[in-house]
């Protein structure tokens, strides 16, 4: 199955648009994992098992692993997800964006080393930084479009030749850039009006939507703005609010309960 086919199967078959972001911060881990050399892997694996039936995707953020020298644990984690929960796609949140042979190596990193199903990319340097990822058949890429941080205003809201920069990215990603049919767009939940603009320009592309939960995005507003004609089309990410719902002995159960509540809130808005 291609990445987008996997998403479609989860949106419809599992009735979920929730994505759990795997952003492991050892300083917030429960006491039982203290001093374990594989604490990052152990923590993420338990979160995955507690929430896999509730999600349309998992999204490990590469920086949280790399800053701890835990790239090997990231590899093991993605292998574990593929083996134990093969129906759930893995989005490697790396936000890469470089030219030529460098982009080719970043693509190899994402799809050959880590064996992710999808990767996040920055389009700032243009299409030739995205094209190498499209050579991997069936693999997906989410392109940064209208991000959830306030600093996104510095460039994304500028108007050039009658359209805002985030709108141009959406238009290009939904047309001439989408050579593989596997592109999507990152649109932050904190800007529902812009999500609606992106959806109009890219009616069939999947939208990766960070910014609910700890970042304060409104679930109902972002779902109504970004839902597609099939009542799917969105990968709505929540990380910290689920991962760190508890640091006590009930941390697994608390993470699951937070994921259930988030999925249900999304589905209520979806319908």
C-alpha positions as YAML, in Angstrom:
chain: A
units: angstrom
residues:
- id: 1
  name: UNK
  ca: [0.00, 0.00, 0.00]
- id: 2
  name: UNK
  ca: [1.10, 3.56, -0.63]
- id: 3
  name: UNK
  ca: [1.31, 6.04, 2.21]
- id: 4
  name: UNK
  ca: [-1.94, 7.74, 1.21]
- id: 5
  name: UNK
  ca: [-3.70, 4.39, 0.92]
- id: 6
  name: UNK
  ca: [-2.58, 3.53, 4.44]
- id: 7
  name: UNK
  ca: [-3.98, 6.82, 5.71]
- id: 8
  name: UNK
  ca: [-7.28, 6.29, 3.91]
- id: 9
  name: UNK
  ca: [-7.59, 2.84, 5.46]
- id: 10
  name: UNK
  ca: [-7.09, 4.27, 8.93]
- id: 11
  name: UNK
  ca: [-9.41, 7.25, 8.41]
- id: 12
  name: UNK
  ca: [-12.25, 5.03, 7.27]
- id: 13
  name: UNK
  ca: [-11.53, 1.56, 8.67]
- id: 14
  name: UNK
  ca: [-10.30, 2.64, 12.10]
- id: 15
  name: UNK
  ca: [-12.45, 5.80, 12.20]
- id: 16
  name: UNK
  ca: [-9.66, 8.07, 13.38]
- id: 17
  name: UNK
  ca: [-7.82, 11.20, 12.28]
- id: 18
  name: UNK
  ca: [-5.58, 11.26, 15.37]
- id: 19
  name: UNK
  ca: [-1.81, 11.12, 15.05]
- id: 20
  name: UNK
  ca: [0.32, 10.64, 18.16]
- id: 21
  name: UNK
  ca: [3.56, 12.61, 18.04]
- id: 22
  name: UNK
  ca: [6.45, 10.70, 19.59]
- id: 23
  name: UNK
  ca: [8.54, 13.46, 21.17]
- id: 24
  name: UNK
  ca: [10.44, 11.64, 23.94]
- id: 25
  name: UNK
  ca: [11.83, 13.89, 26.68]
- id: 26
  name: UNK
  ca: [13.63, 11.76, 29.32]
- id: 27
  name: UNK
  ca: [13.22, 14.48, 31.95]
- id: 28
  name: UNK
  ca: [9.47, 13.83, 31.84]
- id: 29
  name: UNK
  ca: [9.58, 10.03, 31.86]
- id: 30
  name: UNK
  ca: [8.04, 8.03, 34.73]
- id: 31
  name: UNK
  ca: [10.38, 6.96, 37.50]
- id: 32
  name: UNK
  ca: [10.32, 3.31, 36.46]
- id: 33
  name: UNK
  ca: [12.35, 4.17, 33.36]
- id: 34
  name: UNK
  ca: [15.07, 6.08, 35.20]
- id: 35
  name: UNK
  ca: [18.63, 5.03, 34.36]
- id: 36
  name: UNK
  ca: [17.58, 2.62, 31.64]
- id: 37
  name: UNK
  ca: [19.91, 2.95, 28.64]
- id: 38
  name: UNK
  ca: [16.98, 2.17, 26.34]
- id: 39
  name: UNK
  ca: [14.52, 4.43, 28.17]
- id: 40
  name: UNK
  ca: [13.52, 6.35, 25.02]
- id: 41
  name: UNK
  ca: [12.73, 3.19, 23.11]
- id: 42
  name: UNK
  ca: [10.93, 1.63, 26.08]
- id: 43
  name: UNK
  ca: [8.81, 4.74, 26.68]
- id: 44
  name: UNK
  ca: [7.81, 5.17, 23.04]
- id: 45
  name: UNK
  ca: [7.09, 1.48, 22.58]
- id: 46
  name: UNK
  ca: [4.66, 1.51, 25.51]
- id: 47
  name: UNK
  ca: [2.93, 4.62, 24.17]
- id: 48
  name: UNK
  ca: [2.62, 2.97, 20.75]
- id: 49
  name: UNK
  ca: [1.07, -0.18, 22.20]
- id: 50
  name: UNK
  ca: [-1.32, 1.85, 24.37]
- id: 51
  name: UNK
  ca: [-2.62, 3.96, 21.46]
- id: 52
  name: UNK
  ca: [-2.09, 2.08, 18.17]
- id: 53
  name: UNK
  ca: [-5.75, 1.18, 17.68]
- id: 54
  name: UNK
  ca: [-6.73, 4.85, 18.14]
- id: 55
  name: UNK
  ca: [-4.46, 6.50, 15.57]
- id: 56
  name: UNK
  ca: [-4.11, 7.02, 11.84]
- id: 57
  name: UNK
  ca: [-0.33, 7.53, 12.15]
- id: 58
  name: UNK
  ca: [2.60, 7.89, 14.51]
- id: 59
  name: UNK
  ca: [4.99, 10.82, 14.11]
- id: 60
  name: UNK
  ca: [8.41, 10.50, 15.75]
- id: 61
  name: UNK
  ca: [10.32, 13.80, 15.83]
- id: 62
  name: UNK
  ca: [13.91, 13.02, 14.89]
- id: 63
  name: UNK
  ca: [15.48, 15.81, 16.98]
- id: 64
  name: UNK
  ca: [14.27, 14.29, 20.26]
- id: 65
  name: UNK
  ca: [16.16, 11.11, 19.44]
- id: 66
  name: UNK
  ca: [19.24, 12.68, 17.84]
- id: 67
  name: UNK
  ca: [19.86, 15.13, 20.70]
- id: 68
  name: UNK
  ca: [20.17, 12.14, 23.04]
- id: 69
  name: UNK
  ca: [22.32, 10.13, 20.64]
- id: 70
  name: UNK
  ca: [19.41, 7.70, 20.33]
- id: 71
  name: UNK
  ca: [19.13, 7.32, 16.57]
- id: 72
  name: UNK
  ca: [19.52, 3.56, 16.98]
- id: 73
  name: UNK
  ca: [16.49, 3.57, 19.28]
- id: 74
  name: UNK
  ca: [14.53, 5.49, 16.63]
- id: 75
  name: UNK
  ca: [15.41, 2.81, 14.07]
- id: 76
  name: UNK
  ca: [14.30, 0.10, 16.51]
- id: 77
  name: UNK
  ca: [11.09, 1.97, 17.29]
- id: 78
  name: UNK
  ca: [10.04, 2.27, 13.65]
- id: 79
  name: UNK
  ca: [10.89, -1.39, 13.07]
- id: 80
  name: UNK
  ca: [8.76, -2.26, 16.11]
- id: 81
  name: UNK
  ca: [5.78, -0.25, 14.81]
- id: 82
  name: UNK
  ca: [6.04, -1.92, 11.40]
- id: 83
  name: UNK
  ca: [6.20, -5.38, 12.95]
- id: 84
  name: UNK
  ca: [3.57, -5.03, 15.68]
- id: 85
  name: UNK
  ca: [1.21, -2.49, 14.09]
- id: 86
  name: UNK
  ca: [1.88, -2.72, 10.34]
- id: 87
  name: UNK
  ca: [-1.39, -1.01, 9.43]
- id: 88
  name: UNK
  ca: [-0.27, 2.28, 11.07]
- id: 89
  name: UNK
  ca: [2.03, 4.48, 8.94]
- id: 90
  name: UNK
  ca: [5.05, 6.24, 10.42]
- id: 91
  name: UNK
  ca: [5.74, 9.89, 9.59]
- id: 92
  name: UNK
  ca: [9.35, 10.88, 10.30]
- id: 93
  name: UNK
  ca: [9.20, 14.51, 11.41]
- id: 94
  name: UNK
  ca: [12.55, 15.79, 10.13]
- id: 95
  name: UNK
  ca: [11.65, 18.98, 8.19]
- id: 96
  name: UNK
  ca: [14.52, 18.47, 5.78]
- id: 97
  name: UNK
  ca: [15.18, 20.92, 2.96]
- id: 98
  name: UNK
  ca: [18.40, 20.89, 0.97]
- id: 99
  name: UNK
  ca: [19.49, 20.64, -2.65]
- id: 100
  name: UNK
  ca: [20.87, 18.02, -5.03]
- id: 101
  name: UNK
  ca: [22.87, 15.12, -3.70]
- id: 102
  name: UNK
  ca: [22.35, 16.28, -0.10]
- id: 103
  name: UNK
  ca: [18.59, 15.90, -0.50]
- id: 104
  name: UNK
  ca: [19.15, 12.45, -1.97]
- id: 105
  name: UNK
  ca: [21.05, 11.44, 1.17]
- id: 106
  name: UNK
  ca: [18.34, 12.85, 3.44]
- id: 107
  name: UNK
  ca: [15.80, 10.83, 1.45]
- id: 108
  name: UNK
  ca: [17.92, 7.70, 1.94]
- id: 109
  name: UNK
  ca: [18.08, 8.48, 5.65]
- id: 110
  name: UNK
  ca: [14.31, 8.72, 5.96]
- id: 111
  name: UNK
  ca: [13.26, 5.84, 3.73]
- id: 112
  name: UNK
  ca: [16.19, 3.40, 3.70]
- id: 113
  name: UNK
  ca: [17.82, 3.86, 7.10]
- id: 114
  name: UNK
  ca: [14.73, 4.59, 9.20]
- id: 115
  name: UNK
  ca: [12.24, 2.98, 6.82]
- id: 116
  name: UNK
  ca: [9.61, 5.63, 7.49]
- id: 117
  name: UNK
  ca: [6.46, 5.74, 5.38]
- id: 118
  name: UNK
  ca: [6.55, 9.51, 5.11]
- id: 119
  name: UNK
  ca: [8.76, 12.49, 5.97]
- id: 120
  name: UNK
  ca: [8.20, 16.19, 6.63]
- id: 121
  name: UNK
  ca: [10.00, 18.68, 4.35]
- id: 122
  name: UNK
  ca: [10.68, 22.40, 4.12]
- id: 123
  name: UNK
  ca: [9.98, 23.91, 0.68]
- id: 124
  name: UNK
  ca: [11.97, 27.10, 1.28]
- id: 125
  name: UNK
  ca: [14.70, 26.19, -1.26]
- id: 126
  name: UNK
  ca: [12.24, 25.07, -3.94]
- id: 127
  name: UNK
  ca: [11.08, 21.97, -5.77]
- id: 128
  name: UNK
  ca: [14.53, 20.49, -6.40]
- id: 129
  name: UNK
  ca: [14.81, 19.95, -2.65]
- id: 130
  name: UNK
  ca: [11.59, 17.90, -2.66]
- id: 131
  name: UNK
  ca: [11.95, 15.91, -5.87]
- id: 132
  name: UNK
  ca: [14.48, 13.32, -4.55]
- id: 133
  name: UNK
  ca: [11.94, 12.08, -2.01]
- id: 134
  name: UNK
  ca: [9.37, 11.47, -4.74]
- id: 135
  name: UNK
  ca: [11.63, 8.85, -6.32]
- id: 136
  name: UNK
  ca: [10.67, 6.44, -3.53]
- id: 137
  name: UNK
  ca: [7.54, 4.72, -4.81]
- id: 138
  name: UNK
  ca: [4.63, 4.81, -2.41]
- id: 139
  name: UNK
  ca: [6.42, 6.97, 0.17]
- id: 140
  name: UNK
  ca: [4.83, 10.20, 1.35]
- id: 141
  name: UNK
  ca: [6.04, 13.71, 2.11]
- id: 142
  name: UNK
  ca: [4.33, 16.50, 4.03]
- id: 143
  name: UNK
  ca: [5.51, 19.95, 2.93]
- id: 144
  name: UNK
  ca: [5.49, 22.81, 5.42]
- id: 145
  name: UNK
  ca: [2.79, 25.25, 4.34]
- id: 146
  name: UNK
  ca: [1.13, 27.28, 7.13]
- id: 147
  name: UNK
  ca: [2.85, 26.31, 10.35]
- id: 148
  name: UNK
  ca: [1.42, 26.58, 13.86]
- id: 149
  name: UNK
  ca: [4.14, 28.86, 15.28]
- id: 150
  name: UNK
  ca: [3.74, 32.64, 15.38]
- id: 151
  name: UNK
  ca: [7.04, 33.12, 13.54]
- id: 152
  name: UNK
  ca: [5.44, 31.56, 10.48]
- id: 153
  name: UNK
  ca: [3.98, 34.99, 9.82]
- id: 154
  name: UNK
  ca: [7.46, 36.29, 8.94]
- id: 155
  name: UNK
  ca: [7.33, 34.66, 5.49]
- id: 156
  name: UNK
  ca: [4.23, 32.50, 5.02]
- id: 157
  name: UNK
  ca: [1.77, 35.40, 5.08]
- id: 158
  name: UNK
  ca: [3.67, 37.61, 2.64]
- id: 159
  name: UNK
  ca: [1.84, 38.34, -0.62]
- id: 160
  name: UNK
  ca: [3.69, 37.76, -3.89]
- id: 161
  name: UNK
  ca: [1.99, 38.25, -7.28]
- id: 162
  name: UNK
  ca: [-1.43, 38.30, -5.69]
- id: 163
  name: UNK
  ca: [-1.17, 35.22, -3.48]
- id: 164
  name: UNK
  ca: [0.25, 34.58, -0.05]
- id: 165
  name: UNK
  ca: [3.32, 32.37, 0.11]
- id: 166
  name: UNK
  ca: [1.54, 29.59, 1.99]
- id: 167
  name: UNK
  ca: [-1.16, 29.61, -0.69]
- id: 168
  name: UNK
  ca: [1.43, 29.28, -3.44]
- id: 169
  name: UNK
  ca: [2.96, 26.30, -1.65]
- id: 170
  name: UNK
  ca: [-0.49, 24.70, -1.38]
- id: 171
  name: UNK
  ca: [-1.22, 25.31, -5.06]
- id: 172
  name: UNK
  ca: [2.12, 23.91, -6.24]
- id: 173
  name: UNK
  ca: [1.98, 20.88, -3.94]
- id: 174
  name: UNK
  ca: [-1.48, 20.00, -5.20]
- id: 175
  name: UNK
  ca: [-0.50, 20.28, -8.86]
- id: 176
  name: UNK
  ca: [2.88, 20.32, -10.59]
- id: 177
  name: UNK
  ca: [4.96, 19.23, -7.58]
- id: 178
  name: UNK
  ca: [2.85, 16.17, -6.81]
- id: 179
  name: UNK
  ca: [4.56, 13.81, -9.25]
- id: 180
  name: UNK
  ca: [4.07, 10.76, -7.05]
- id: 181
  name: UNK
  ca: [0.57, 11.53, -5.81]
- id: 182
  name: UNK
  ca: [1.91, 11.21, -2.25]
- id: 183
  name: UNK
  ca: [2.39, 14.82, -1.19]
- id: 184
  name: UNK
  ca: [0.58, 16.47, 1.68]
- id: 185
  name: UNK
  ca: [0.74, 19.80, 3.50]
- id: 186
  name: UNK
  ca: [1.50, 20.86, 7.07]
- id: 187
  name: UNK
  ca: [-1.12, 23.32, 8.33]
- id: 188
  name: UNK
  ca: [-1.17, 24.39, 11.97]
- id: 189
  name: UNK
  ca: [-4.31, 24.01, 14.05]
- id: 190
  name: UNK
  ca: [-3.74, 27.48, 15.49]
- id: 191
  name: UNK
  ca: [-4.77, 29.05, 12.16]
- id: 192
  name: UNK
  ca: [-8.12, 27.53, 11.08]
- id: 193
  name: UNK
  ca: [-8.87, 30.29, 8.56]
- id: 194
  name: UNK
  ca: [-5.65, 29.47, 6.73]
- id: 195
  name: UNK
  ca: [-6.42, 25.74, 6.93]
- id: 196
  name: UNK
  ca: [-9.67, 26.51, 5.08]
- id: 197
  name: UNK
  ca: [-7.74, 28.40, 2.40]
- id: 198
  name: UNK
  ca: [-5.34, 25.48, 1.98]
- id: 199
  name: UNK
  ca: [-8.21, 23.03, 1.71]
- id: 200
  name: UNK
  ca: [-9.80, 25.08, -1.07]
- id: 201
  name: UNK
  ca: [-6.53, 25.11, -3.00]
- id: 202
  name: UNK
  ca: [-5.71, 21.45, -2.29]
- id: 203
  name: UNK
  ca: [-9.06, 19.66, -1.96]
- id: 204
  name: UNK
  ca: [-7.66, 16.13, -2.06]
- id: 205
  name: UNK
  ca: [-4.29, 16.42, -0.32]
- id: 206
  name: UNK
  ca: [-3.83, 15.07, 3.21]
- id: 207
  name: UNK
  ca: [-3.16, 17.76, 5.80]
- id: 208
  name: UNK
  ca: [-0.82, 17.15, 8.73]
- id: 209
  name: UNK
  ca: [-2.18, 19.38, 11.48]
- id: 210
  name: UNK
  ca: [-0.02, 20.00, 14.56]
- id: 211
  name: UNK
  ca: [-0.96, 22.45, 17.27]
- id: 212
  name: UNK
  ca: [-3.85, 20.94, 19.22]
- id: 213
  name: UNK
  ca: [-3.35, 19.86, 22.82]
- id: 214
  name: UNK
  ca: [-0.36, 21.59, 24.44]
- id: 215
  name: UNK
  ca: [-0.21, 24.28, 21.72]
- id: 216
  name: UNK
  ca: [-3.85, 25.24, 22.24]
- id: 217
  name: UNK
  ca: [-5.34, 24.78, 18.76]
- id: 218
  name: UNK
  ca: [-9.13, 24.47, 18.64]
- id: 219
  name: UNK
  ca: [-10.11, 20.96, 17.54]
- id: 220
  name: UNK
  ca: [-13.57, 21.79, 16.25]
- id: 221
  name: UNK
  ca: [-12.44, 24.83, 14.29]
- id: 222
  name: UNK
  ca: [-9.51, 23.09, 12.61]
- id: 223
  name: UNK
  ca: [-11.54, 19.98, 11.72]
- id: 224
  name: UNK
  ca: [-14.34, 22.01, 10.16]
- id: 225
  name: UNK
  ca: [-11.78, 24.02, 8.18]
- id: 226
  name: UNK
  ca: [-9.72, 21.09, 6.92]
- id: 227
  name: UNK
  ca: [-11.97, 18.06, 6.53]
- id: 228
  name: UNK
  ca: [-12.24, 16.74, 2.98]
- id: 229
  name: UNK
  ca: [-15.31, 15.56, 1.07]
- id: 230
  name: UNK
  ca: [-15.00, 12.04, 2.54]
- id: 231
  name: UNK
  ca: [-14.82, 13.34, 6.13]
- id: 232
  name: UNK
  ca: [-11.14, 12.41, 6.22]
- id: 233
  name: UNK
  ca: [-8.08, 14.04, 4.76]
- id: 234
  name: UNK
  ca: [-6.48, 15.14, 8.05]
- id: 235
  name: UNK
  ca: [-3.70, 13.81, 10.28]
- id: 236
  name: UNK
  ca: [-4.26, 15.74, 13.50]
- id: 237
  name: UNK
  ca: [-1.23, 15.48, 15.74]
- id: 238
  name: UNK
  ca: [-1.10, 15.55, 19.51]
- id: 239
  name: UNK
  ca: [2.13, 14.82, 21.33]
- id: 240
  name: UNK
  ca: [2.87, 16.12, 24.81]
- id: 241
  name: UNK
  ca: [-0.75, 16.15, 25.99]
- id: 242
  name: UNK
  ca: [-0.88, 12.38, 25.40]
- id: 243
  name: UNK
  ca: [2.69, 11.33, 26.16]
- id: 244
  name: UNK
  ca: [2.86, 13.07, 29.50]
- id: 245
  name: UNK
  ca: [-0.72, 12.77, 30.69]
- id: 246
  name: UNK
  ca: [0.76, 11.21, 33.83]
- id: 247
  name: UNK
  ca: [4.22, 10.53, 35.25]
- id: 248
  name: UNK
  ca: [2.86, 8.10, 37.81]
- id: 249
  name: UNK
  ca: [2.44, 4.36, 37.63]
- id: 250
  name: UNK
  ca: [-0.68, 4.85, 35.52]
- id: 251
  name: UNK
  ca: [1.20, 6.64, 32.70]
- id: 252
  name: UNK
  ca: [0.25, 4.08, 30.07]
- id: 253
  name: UNK
  ca: [-3.43, 4.17, 30.99]
- id: 254
  name: UNK
  ca: [-3.39, 7.96, 31.21]
- id: 255
  name: UNK
  ca: [-1.84, 8.26, 27.76]
- id: 256
  name: UNK
  ca: [-4.50, 5.99, 26.33]
- id: 257
  name: UNK
  ca: [-7.29, 7.90, 28.05]
- id: 258
  name: UNK
  ca: [-5.95, 11.20, 26.67]
- id: 259
  name: UNK
  ca: [-5.73, 9.67, 23.18]
- id: 260
  name: UNK
  ca: [-9.31, 8.36, 23.41]
- id: 261
  name: UNK
  ca: [-10.58, 11.77, 24.51]
- id: 262
  name: UNK
  ca: [-8.72, 13.52, 21.68]
- id: 263
  name: UNK
  ca: [-9.87, 11.07, 19.03]
- id: 264
  name: UNK
  ca: [-13.45, 11.36, 20.22]
- id: 265
  name: UNK
  ca: [-13.32, 15.17, 20.19]
- id: 266
  name: UNK
  ca: [-11.99, 15.08, 16.63]
- id: 267
  name: UNK
  ca: [-14.68, 12.63, 15.54]
- id: 268
  name: UNK
  ca: [-17.41, 14.73, 17.14]
- id: 269
  name: UNK
  ca: [-16.28, 17.72, 15.08]
- id: 270
  name: UNK
  ca: [-15.83, 15.52, 12.01]
- id: 271
  name: UNK
  ca: [-19.50, 14.52, 12.08]
...
